[in-house]
Amino acid sequence: MPRLILASNSAQRKKLLTMLGLKFTVIPSRVEEVQNITTSCQSLVKHNAFIKANDVASRLKDGIVIGADSVVYVGGKTIIGKPKDLKDAKRILKLLFSRPHWVYTGVAVIDVKSGKKVVDYDKTKIFMTPLSDEEIDVYHQKMHPFDKAGGFDIEGYGSLFIRRIEGCYTNVIGLPIAKLSQILKQFRISILKGV
């Protein structure tokens, strides 16, 4: 089996791959992500996932590199990345409480030796129940929002106010596992069989 390389230092993505029993190495990408939508949200996350995976693949002689990029999309040209500080995190949460929104994640997989690449994306719609200012402050004391697109989690305290999702649950965490599994099959890798 070829070795898997995750081109991300995301604790959530590492946790998801570890939970599946996959053996992988982490080599974070050094590229700057594009922050603005020029055509569509899916094009943005696919582009960022690809440049991350490609950056890491260009430094290796072999292996299967997985790159990913997640953003929260609220409509129009407005995307939400990671909050800059607590004030920004609070502002973002209030915006997200006000309407349904989507988490988009681009996934890129590159076989270093053959040069084969597959890039795709997934999206999940989220409906939230608003919190008061005081509840938001308590939430931010319990969960650090700075390493997550949108500044919220779904697997921890965020589950208290995320009342419904439409789509892939693990996509909201940061990596759509069902989508990744289908992509890896194109590289003759089965998550069920392990790596």
Secondary structure, 3 states (H helix, E strand, C coil): CCCEEECCCCHHHHHHHHHCCCCEEECCCCCCCCCCCCCCHHHHHHHHHHHHHHHHHCCCCCCEEEEEEEEEEEECCEEECCCCCHHHHHHHHHHHHCCCEEEEEEEEEEECCCCCEEEEEEEEEEEECCCCHHHHHHHHHHCCHHHCHHHCCCCCHHHHCEEEEECCHHHHHCCCHHHHHHHHHCCCCCCCCCC
